[in-house]
Amino acid sequence: MSINDLPVLSALRTKMQWHQERQRVLSENVSNSDTPNFRPRELVEPKFDKTGAAAGSMGPLAMTVTSVSHMTPSGAASSFDQNKNAGFETRPAGNAVNLEEEMMKSANNQMDYAAVTSLYSKSLHLLKTAIGKG
């Protein structure tokens, strides 16, 4: 069994990838804050089962939905989601990006990413110590 096959490390890697992608989506929301009729987007957080595997995944290569118009496989939830509060503060040009909210999400995402990377590196260090290479 490879270190990469451990469910805990796999879940942490998945979470880090999700935080990286979420940061990209949040930065797109901020950069389009003056684009007419732009609606902010958000990613759905991945869920994990008791073993640490991504719940609801369709095997090693899950389908990626990058647009609302894409079809999702039956029984699978889309990981691409329009912000449900998008119409709350819509400006006359139709833009619904709230810069304060997006910057708060970005800061929270950065802190969560730092926590996950710290857990990942400490887990690797613990494994190296356990096998006598640390």
C-alpha positions as CSV (number, residue, x, y, z in Angstrom):
1,M,0.0,0.0,0.0
2,S,1.4,3.4,-1.0
3,I,1.2,6.4,1.2
4,N,-0.9,8.0,-1.5
5,D,-3.5,5.3,-1.0
6,L,-4.2,6.2,2.7
7,P,-7.8,7.5,3.0
8,V,-6.9,10.3,5.4
9,L,-4.2,11.7,3.1
10,S,-6.4,11.3,0.1
11,A,-9.2,13.2,1.8
12,L,-6.8,16.0,2.8
13,R,-5.5,16.3,-0.7
14,T,-9.0,16.4,-2.1
15,K,-9.8,19.2,0.4
16,M,-6.7,21.2,-0.6
17,Q,-7.6,20.9,-4.2
18,W,-11.2,22.0,-3.4
19,H,-9.8,25.1,-1.5
20,Q,-7.5,25.9,-4.5
21,E,-10.5,25.7,-6.9
22,R,-12.7,27.7,-4.6
23,Q,-10.1,30.5,-4.4
24,R,-10.1,30.6,-8.2
25,V,-13.9,30.9,-8.3
26,L,-13.9,33.6,-5.5
27,S,-11.3,35.6,-7.4
28,E,-13.3,35.4,-10.6
29,N,-16.3,36.7,-8.6
30,V,-14.2,39.7,-7.4
31,S,-12.7,40.4,-10.8
32,N,-16.2,40.4,-12.4
33,S,-17.6,42.8,-9.7
34,D,-18.3,45.4,-12.4
35,T,-19.5,43.1,-15.2
36,P,-23.2,43.7,-16.0
37,N,-25.5,40.8,-15.2
38,F,-22.8,38.8,-13.5
39,R,-23.9,36.4,-10.8
40,P,-21.3,35.3,-8.2
41,R,-20.6,31.5,-8.1
42,E,-19.7,29.1,-5.4
43,L,-18.4,25.6,-5.2
44,V,-20.1,22.9,-3.2
45,E,-17.9,21.5,-0.5
46,P,-16.9,17.9,-0.9
47,K,-18.4,15.4,1.5
48,F,-16.4,12.4,2.9
49,D,-17.7,9.1,4.2
50,K,-16.3,7.4,7.4
51,T,-13.3,5.9,5.5
52,G,-12.2,9.3,4.2
53,A,-13.3,8.6,0.6
54,A,-15.3,11.3,-1.2
55,A,-18.9,10.5,-0.8
56,G,-20.9,10.3,-4.0
57,S,-17.8,10.1,-6.2
58,M,-18.1,8.0,-9.4
59,G,-14.8,6.2,-9.1
60,P,-11.3,7.6,-9.7
61,L,-12.4,10.1,-12.4
62,A,-15.6,12.0,-11.4
63,M,-17.2,14.2,-14.0
64,T,-16.5,17.9,-13.7
65,V,-19.3,20.4,-14.2
66,T,-18.0,23.8,-15.1
67,S,-21.2,25.4,-16.2
68,V,-24.8,25.5,-15.0
69,S,-25.9,24.2,-18.5
70,H,-23.8,21.0,-18.2
71,M,-25.6,17.8,-17.5
72,T,-24.8,16.0,-14.3
73,P,-24.8,12.2,-14.0
74,S,-27.9,10.7,-12.4
75,G,-27.6,10.5,-8.6
76,A,-24.7,13.0,-8.5
77,A,-24.8,16.5,-7.2
78,S,-23.3,19.3,-9.3
79,S,-20.1,20.8,-7.8
80,F,-20.9,24.0,-9.6
81,D,-23.4,26.2,-7.9
82,Q,-24.8,29.7,-8.5
83,N,-24.9,31.7,-5.3
84,K,-28.4,31.4,-3.8
85,N,-28.2,35.0,-2.3
86,A,-27.1,36.5,-5.6
87,G,-30.2,38.5,-6.0
88,F,-30.0,40.0,-2.6
89,E,-27.9,43.0,-3.5
90,T,-28.2,43.3,-7.2
91,R,-27.1,46.6,-8.6
92,P,-29.0,48.4,-11.5
93,A,-26.6,46.9,-14.0
94,G,-27.7,43.4,-12.8
95,N,-24.4,42.6,-11.1
96,A,-24.9,40.7,-7.8
97,V,-21.3,40.5,-6.5
98,N,-21.0,41.7,-2.9
99,L,-17.3,42.5,-2.5
100,E,-17.3,42.4,1.3
101,E,-18.9,39.0,1.3
102,E,-16.5,37.7,-1.4
103,M,-13.4,39.0,0.5
104,M,-14.7,37.4,3.7
105,K,-15.1,34.1,1.9
106,S,-11.6,34.4,0.4
107,A,-10.1,35.1,3.8
108,N,-11.9,32.1,5.4
109,N,-10.9,29.9,2.5
110,Q,-7.2,30.9,2.9
111,M,-7.3,30.1,6.7
112,D,-9.0,26.7,6.0
113,Y,-6.5,25.9,3.3
114,A,-3.6,26.7,5.7
115,A,-5.2,24.4,8.4
116,V,-5.6,21.5,5.9
117,T,-2.0,21.9,4.6
118,S,-0.7,21.9,8.2
119,L,-2.7,18.7,8.9
120,Y,-1.3,17.1,5.8
121,S,2.3,18.0,6.5
122,K,2.0,16.8,10.1
123,S,0.4,13.6,9.0
124,L,3.2,12.9,6.6
125,H,5.8,13.8,9.3
126,L,4.0,11.4,11.7
127,L,4.1,8.6,9.1
128,K,7.8,9.2,8.4
129,T,8.5,9.0,12.1
130,A,6.6,5.8,12.5
131,I,8.5,4.1,9.7
132,G,11.8,5.4,11.1
133,K,12.7,7.9,8.3
134,G,11.9,11.1,10.1
